[in-house]
Amino acid sequence: MLRYFPAERRRRLAPIFLVAGLYVVGKLAYDEAPRDQEVRYVLPDTTVHTLRVTYSSGDDLYGGLERRFPEGSPTELVHTPSLSPGHYDVAIELTGHDGQVRHLTRSLDVPTEGALRIRLTGEQ
């Protein structure tokens, strides 16, 4: 195909194709790059002693957090995980001061504009 273009024209077009190729590769890499996603956990009450959160997609685990509150939990906890774009299952374990453990599941999609709020009330 190059034989149809004179050498001078190929030299002029080469930078255009190079820039276009770099743009496409950069765009693909950016779309798959991990992003910080602010997640606000609204705790049900101040009797939570331990909060454990795990982010997963399918069978793959992507991190999480564990916080202990010996003197009582705040009403809201902010966490900013770095996650690649996609859908995630959030497994949450709340342990009360009385030792009772509650398991909750939620989901989130990354990226989400602004902070995502997850209320930790509901099913056992």
URDASUL-V760367 format. One line per field, one symbol per residue. ss: DSSP state (2 for helix, 1 for strand, 0 for the rest). phi: phi as a letter, one per 40 degrees, with the letter a starting at -180 (. if undefined). burial: 1 if it has 24 or more other C-alpha atoms within 12 Angstrom, else 0. A space follows every 10 residues. Layout:
# URDASUL-V760367
ss=???
phi=???
burial=???
This chain:
# URDASUL-V760367
ss=0222002222 2222222222 2222222222 2200111111 1100000111 1111111001 1111111100 0000011111 1110011111 1111110000 1111111111 0000011110 0000
phi=.cccbcdccc cccdcccccc cccccccccc ccccbcbcbb ccccaccccb bbbbbabgcc cbhiabbbbc bhcccabbbb cbbcdibbcb cbbbbcccgc bbbbbbbabb cbcgccbbcb bhcc
burial=0000000000 0000000000 0000000000 0000001110 1111001111 1111110000 0101100000 0010001010 1011010111 1111110000 0101111111 1000010101 0000
